[in-house]
Amino acid sequence: MKPLALFIIIPLATAFLIALLGRRIKNLGDVLTNMAGAGLFILACSIIPGVISHKVLTYKTGNWPVILGSSFIVDGLSMLLLVVINLVCCLVMVYSLSYMEKYTDKWNYQALFMLMIAGLNGVILSADIFTLYVFLELASIAGYVLVAFSTEAEALEASFRYTIIGSLASVCILLGIALLYSFTSTLNMADISLIIASRSQQGQLLNFVSVLFLAGFGMKAALVPFHAWLPDAHSSAPSPVSATLSGVVIKTLGVYSLIRIFFNVIGTSSNLLNCLVILGLASMIAGAFLAIAQNDIKRMFAYSSISQVGYIIFALGIGTPLAVLGGLFHLLNHAVFKSLLFLNAGAIERVAGTRDLTKLKGLAEKLPLTSSTALFGSMSISGVPPFAGFWSKLIIIIAAIEAGHPIFALIAALVSIVTLVYYLKFQAGVFFGALPSAFANIKEAPLTMKMPMVVLAVLSVAGGLLLLPCCREFLQSAVKAVLS
């Protein structure tokens, strides 16, 4: 199916044109990136009926045999991630129109951002494991540069740390791929899965490969104890980049890749699932308690991302259909409300000039829209009904109880209460109280920054509608793809 290739061709071509002509033609990058973003999101939505009805869509590059050429494939899981990635990136590009004006070389940012989108879409679509790695590296390298885009000392240091840890993760993943190829003599993920399943004696090699992949993708997903790079990277990057890193990059390069490799290629075992449960709980707890100690808004949100990814990994470790449904639903919800919160942080920093909670107070009076949308995001991520985050967390907790883990379910519920505490701290520190005289003349961010926040705020409430019978197949097809 040729439209699948457009998910790669459109952002690559856009990046090339912006790099070639962006300096010479004013506002060319603004026009091209937003046209590309809107086109990719529409394209992602257009494949939903086909995936739900036909289950799997494929596109083979050229006329090469599958074993030699690259092929793209979309199943229910790929469809879910394609919609999420291109929705968030489309809104972030609109937000960037005004936010990135303070940088003189905005066209460079736009070219890099489109390269990152190409890499993310490529990871989702790849049907062979080495092509997945190539696109993973493309997205990672673009991310390393975007974190350092402001060229300030803090950003450069954060980018360097991100690059070192990301490169170590890439080495683990590439070594795992090489060893897996030596074991199966193929790079096609479906063929690898069949060969592994047909061999009763798998030896220690696959166990070692599993450890490499778990470490590599764990670093990409910023799971505890592989999380050291994330708080600095998120807090130092421009807010649109932070929103994308937290909203979709760690989900795609880390969580999605981990799901695809373990659940659909190598296969899962009780030891692996137990390990995922432990990593999920550790990330959930550590991220929440580290977040509550922060006064920098973006660092708080960054540690919160570690905690929320912990919920997703915990649910996957439980491994039941209901738990996987809750994990994937929370992945979608987190992409929405965490992107919203980082965009809120960018709007606050733009008008107030600081992200320090000790220096902010009473901004609801001057920033009613930012205040309202931030409240929606805060309540959703805290699991307050009827926001979307409540439903995904409730499903995960119920699934844990049904699987015989009531203590773990209680921990997940208590961590959600801790999450509510530090988001109330954020709300009180930024929007409540008397307005300082220094902020007497501030006003809302421009329209192009407000529109994406409103859309994401609406989705943070309306996301719960995906559980209705008429919409449930969107999530159920992803669950079937994971467990098939």
C-alpha positions in Angstrom: 0.0 0.0 0.0 1.9 3.1 -1.3 0.4 5.7 1.1 2.5 4.1 3.9 5.6 5.3 2.2 4.3 8.9 2.4 4.7 8.8 6.2 8.5 8.8 5.4 8.6 10.7 2.1 6.6 13.7 3.2 8.7 14.7 6.3 12.0 13.9 4.6 11.1 15.9 1.5 9.9 18.8 3.7 13.1 18.7 5.7 15.2 18.8 2.5 13.3 21.7 1.0 13.5 23.7 4.3 17.3 23.0 4.6 17.8 24.1 1.0 15.6 27.1 0.8 14.5 28.0 4.3 17.2 30.7 4.8 16.4 32.3 1.4 12.6 32.3 1.4 10.9 33.9 4.5 8.3 31.8 6.3 8.8 28.9 3.9 9.4 26.6 6.8 6.2 27.8 8.6 4.1 26.9 5.6 5.8 23.6 4.7 6.0 22.2 8.2 2.3 22.9 9.0 1.1 21.6 5.6 3.2 18.5 6.2 2.0 18.1 9.8 -1.7 18.4 8.8 -1.2 16.1 5.8 0.5 13.4 7.9 -2.2 13.5 10.5 -5.0 13.2 7.9 -3.1 10.4 6.3 -2.8 8.6 9.7 -6.6 9.0 10.3 -7.3 7.7 6.7 -5.7 4.3 7.4 -7.9 3.6 10.5 -10.8 2.0 8.6 -8.5 -0.1 6.5 -6.6 -1.4 9.5 -9.7 -2.2 11.5 -11.3 -4.0 8.6 -8.2 -5.7 7.0 -6.2 -5.9 10.2 -2.8 -5.5 8.5 -1.6 -3.2 5.7 1.7 -3.7 4.0 4.0 -1.9 1.5 7.1 -3.5 0.0 9.8 -1.2 -1.3 10.6 -1.9 -5.0 10.4 -5.5 -6.2 12.9 -6.9 -3.8 12.0 -10.1 -1.9 11.1 -9.4 1.7 14.3 -11.1 3.0 16.4 -8.6 1.0 14.3 -5.4 0.8 12.6 -3.2 3.3 8.9 -3.4 3.9 6.4 -1.3 5.8 3.6 -2.8 7.8 0.7 -1.3 9.8 -1.3 -3.3 12.3 -3.5 -2.1 15.1 -0.5 -1.1 17.3 1.2 0.8 14.5 -2.1 2.6 13.6 -2.5 3.8 17.2 1.1 5.2 17.4 0.9 6.8 13.9 -2.2 8.7 14.9 -0.7 9.8 18.2 2.6 10.8 16.8 1.3 12.8 13.9 -1.5 14.5 16.0 1.0 15.7 18.6 3.6 16.8 16.0 1.0 18.6 14.0 -0.1 20.6 17.0 3.4 21.2 18.1 4.3 22.7 14.7 1.4 25.1 15.0 2.6 26.1 18.5 6.1 26.6 17.2 5.1 29.3 14.8 5.1 31.9 17.5 7.2 30.2 20.2 10.3 29.7 18.0 10.3 33.3 16.7 12.9 34.2 19.4 15.4 32.0 17.6 17.0 33.5 14.5 17.4 30.2 12.7 13.9 28.8 13.1 14.2 27.1 9.7 17.0 24.8 11.1 14.7 23.8 14.0 11.9 23.0 11.5 14.2 20.9 9.3 15.4 18.9 12.3 11.9 18.5 13.6 10.7 17.0 10.3 13.7 14.6 10.3 12.6 13.5 13.7 9.0 12.9 12.5 10.4 10.9 9.6 12.4 8.8 12.1 9.5 8.2 14.4 7.1 7.2 11.6 9.8 4.9 10.2 10.2 3.1 13.5 6.5 2.5 13.7 6.2 1.2 10.1 9.4 -0.9 9.8 8.8 -4.6 9.3 12.4 -5.6 9.6 14.5 -5.0 12.7 17.5 -3.2 11.1 15.3 -0.7 9.3 13.7 0.0 12.7 17.2 0.7 14.1 18.1 3.0 11.2 15.0 5.1 11.7 15.5 5.0 15.5 18.9 6.5 15.0 17.5 9.2 12.7 15.0 10.3 15.3 17.5 10.1 18.1 20.1 12.2 16.4 17.6 14.9 15.5 16.5 14.8 19.1 20.0 15.3 20.4 20.4 18.4 18.3 17.0 19.8 19.1 17.7 19.6 22.9 20.7 21.8 22.4 19.0 24.2 20.0 19.2 27.2 22.3 23.0 26.6 22.5 23.0 27.7 26.2 25.4 26.0 28.5 22.7 24.1 30.3 21.2 22.9 27.0 24.5 21.8 25.6 25.3 19.8 28.8 21.9 18.2 28.7 22.3 17.3 25.0 25.7 15.8 25.6 24.4 13.6 28.4 21.4 12.6 26.3 23.8 11.8 23.4 26.1 9.6 25.6 23.2 7.6 27.1 21.3 7.4 23.9 24.5 6.2 22.1 25.0 3.5 24.7 21.4 2.4 24.2 22.0 2.3 20.5 25.0 0.1 20.9 23.0 -2.3 23.1 20.3 -2.5 20.5 22.6 -2.9 17.5 24.6 -5.7 19.3 21.3 -7.4 20.1 20.2 -7.1 16.4 23.6 -8.6 15.3 23.3 -11.5 17.7 19.7 -12.1 16.7 20.7 -12.1 13.0 23.4 -14.7 13.7 20.8 -16.9 15.4 18.1 -16.6 12.7 19.9 -15.5 9.5 17.1 -12.9 8.8 16.2 -9.4 9.8 12.5 -9.6 8.9 10.6 -9.5 12.3 7.9 -12.0 11.2 10.5 -14.5 10.0 12.6 -14.1 13.2 9.5 -14.8 15.3 8.7 -18.0 13.3 12.3 -19.2 13.5 12.5 -18.6 17.3 9.1 -20.3 17.9 10.2 -23.4 15.8 13.4 -24.0 17.9 12.9 -25.8 21.1 16.5 -25.3 22.2 17.0 -21.5 22.2 20.0 -21.5 24.5 21.5 -18.6 26.5 21.9 -16.4 23.4 18.3 -15.2 23.3 18.4 -14.5 27.0 21.5 -12.3 26.5 19.8 -10.6 23.5 16.7 -9.9 25.6 18.9 -8.2 28.3 20.5 -6.1 25.6 17.1 -5.0 24.2 15.6 -4.4 27.6 18.6 -2.2 28.5 18.6 -0.4 25.2 14.9 0.3 24.9 14.7 1.0 28.6 17.2 3.8 28.2 15.2 5.2 25.3 12.0 5.0 27.4 13.8 6.6 30.4 12.8 3.8 32.8 14.4 3.7 36.2 17.4 3.1 36.5 18.0 4.3 32.9 16.3 7.7 33.4 19.2 10.0 34.2 19.2 11.9 30.9 15.5 12.8 30.8 15.0 15.5 33.4 17.9 17.6 32.0 17.0 17.1 28.4 13.3 18.0 28.9 14.0 21.0 31.0 16.7 22.4 28.8 15.0 21.9 25.4 12.6 24.4 23.9 9.1 23.7 25.1 7.8 22.3 21.7 10.7 19.9 21.7 10.0 18.9 25.4 6.4 18.2 24.5 7.4 16.0 21.6 10.1 14.2 23.5 7.8 13.4 26.4 4.6 13.0 24.3 5.8 10.7 21.5 9.6 10.2 21.3 10.1 8.1 24.5 6.9 6.2 23.6 8.1 5.4 20.1 11.8 4.8 20.5 11.4 3.1 23.9 7.9 1.7 24.7 6.7 0.9 21.2 10.0 -0.7 20.2 10.1 -2.7 23.4 6.5 -4.0 22.8 7.2 -4.8 19.2 10.5 -6.7 19.8 9.4 -8.7 22.9 5.7 -9.3 22.3 5.8 -9.8 18.5 9.3 -11.1 17.8 11.3 -12.7 20.6 8.3 -13.6 22.7 7.6 -13.1 26.4 8.3 -15.2 29.4 7.2 -15.1 33.0 10.7 -13.8 33.9 10.5 -10.9 31.4 7.0 -9.9 32.4 8.0 -9.9 36.1 11.0 -7.7 35.2 8.7 -5.3 33.4 6.4 -5.2 36.4 9.4 -4.4 38.7 10.8 -1.7 36.3 7.3 -0.2 35.9 6.7 0.0 39.7 10.2 1.4 40.3 9.7 4.1 37.6 6.2 4.9 38.8 7.3 5.4 42.4 10.7 7.1 41.9 9.4 9.5 39.2 6.5 10.6 41.4 8.6 11.3 44.5 11.3 13.0 42.5 8.7 15.2 40.8 7.2 16.3 44.1 10.5 17.8 45.2 11.0 20.0 42.1 10.4 23.8 41.8 11.3 24.0 38.1 8.0 23.3 36.2 9.6 21.5 33.3 11.8 19.3 35.6 8.6 18.4 37.6 6.9 17.4 34.3 10.0 15.5 33.2 10.0 13.3 36.4 6.3 12.9 36.0 6.9 11.4 32.6 9.1 8.8 34.1 6.3 7.9 36.6 3.6 7.8 33.9 5.7 5.6 31.6 6.1 3.3 34.6 2.3 2.8 34.6 2.5 1.7 30.9 5.4 -0.7 31.5 3.7 -2.0 34.6 0.5 -2.8 32.7 2.5 -4.5 29.9 4.2 -6.6 32.5 0.9 -7.8 33.9 0.3 -9.1 30.4 -3.4 -9.8 30.4 -5.6 -8.4 27.6 -7.2 -5.9 30.0 -3.9 -4.8 31.3 -2.5 -4.3 27.8 -5.6 -2.3 26.9 -5.1 -0.1 30.0 -1.4 0.4 29.2 -1.9 1.3 25.5 -4.8 3.6 26.5 -2.6 5.3 29.1 0.1 5.7 26.4 -2.3 7.6 24.2 -3.6 9.7 27.1 -0.1 10.5 28.3 0.9 11.7 24.9 -2.1 14.1 25.0 -1.9 15.5 28.5 1.8 15.6 28.9 2.2 17.4 25.6 -0.4 19.8 26.8 1.4 20.5 30.1 4.8 21.1 28.4 3.1 23.6 26.0 1.5 25.2 29.0 5.0 25.5 30.6 6.3 27.1 27.4 3.4 29.6 27.4 4.1 30.5 31.1 7.8 30.9 30.6 7.3 33.0 27.5 5.1 35.6 29.2 6.6 35.4 32.8 10.2 34.8 31.9 10.7 32.0 34.5 9.7 28.4 35.3 10.5 28.7 39.0 7.4 27.9 41.1 8.9 30.1 43.9 8.8 33.2 41.7 5.3 32.6 40.2 1.9 33.3 41.7 -1.6 34.4 40.7 -1.2 34.0 36.9 -4.8 32.8 36.4 -5.9 36.4 36.5 -3.8 37.3 33.5 -3.7 33.9 31.7 -7.2 32.4 32.0 -6.9 30.1 29.0 -3.5 28.8 29.9 -4.7 28.3 33.5 -7.8 26.4 32.3 -6.0 24.1 29.9 -3.3 23.4 32.5 -6.0 22.4 35.0 -7.4 20.0 32.4 -4.0 18.5 31.9 -3.2 18.3 35.6 -6.5 16.6 36.5 -6.2 14.1 33.7 -2.6 13.0 34.5 -3.6 12.8 38.2 -6.4 10.4 37.4 -9.3 12.6 38.4 -12.7 11.6 36.9 -14.1 12.2 34.3 -10.8 13.0 32.6 -9.2 10.5 30.2 -6.3 9.7 32.5 -8.8 8.4 35.2 -10.1 5.7 32.9 -6.7 4.3 31.8 -5.4 4.2 35.3 -8.6 2.6 36.6 -8.3 -0.1 33.9 -4.7 -0.8 34.9 -5.6 -1.0 38.6 -8.5 -3.4 37.9 -6.3 -5.5 35.7 -3.7 -5.8 38.4 -6.3 -6.9 40.9 -7.7 -9.5 38.5 -4.2 -10.8 37.8 -3.7 -11.4 41.5 -1.6 -8.4 42.4 -3.7 -6.3 44.8 -0.6 -4.8 46.5 0.7 -3.6 43.2 -2.7 -2.2 42.4 -2.7 -0.3 45.7 0.8 1.1 44.9 -0.5 2.3 41.6 -3.5 4.0 43.3 -1.3 5.6 45.9 1.2 6.9 43.3 -1.7 8.5 41.5 -2.5 10.4 44.8 1.1 11.5 45.0 0.7 12.7 41.3 -2.3 14.8 42.3 -0.3 16.3 45.2 2.5 17.7 43.0 0.1 18.9 40.3 -1.8 20.7 42.9 1.5 22.2 43.9 2.0 23.3 40.3 -1.5 24.8 40.1 -1.1 26.6 43.5 2.4 27.8 42.7 1.6 29.2 39.3 -2.0 30.3 39.1 -3.4 30.9 42.7 -2.7 33.7 45.1 -2.0 37.4 44.6 -0.5 38.5 41.4 3.0 40.0 41.8 3.4 43.5 40.5 6.1 42.3 38.1 3.5 40.4 36.2 0.9 43.2 36.1 1.2 43.8 32.3 1.6 40.2 31.0 -1.0 38.8 28.6 -1.9 35.5 27.0 0.4 33.8 24.5 -0.4 34.4 20.8 -3.3 32.5 19.1 -1.1 30.0 17.4 0.1 28.9 20.8 -3.3 28.9 22.4 -5.0 26.8 19.7 -3.0 23.6 20.2 -3.4 23.9 24.0 -7.2 24.1 23.6 -7.3 21.1 21.3 -5.2 19.0 23.6 -7.3 20.1 26.6 -10.5 19.0 24.9 -8.9 15.6 24.0 -7.8 15.1 27.7 -11.5 15.0 28.5 -12.9 13.4 25.4 -10.3 10.6 25.4 -12.5 8.6 27.6 -15.0 8.3 24.7 -12.6 5.7 23.1 -14.0 3.2 25.6 -17.5 3.5 24.1 -18.6 0.4 22.0 -18.6 2.5 18.8 -14.9 3.6 19.3 -13.5 0.7 21.3 -12.2 -1.2 18.2 -9.5 1.5 17.8 -7.9 0.4 21.0 -8.9 -3.3 20.8 -7.1 -3.7 17.4 -3.9 -2.5 19.1 -4.3 -4.9 21.9 -4.9 -7.8 19.4 -1.7 -6.8 17.6 0.3 -6.9 20.8 -1.0 -10.3 22.0 -1.3 -12.0 18.6 
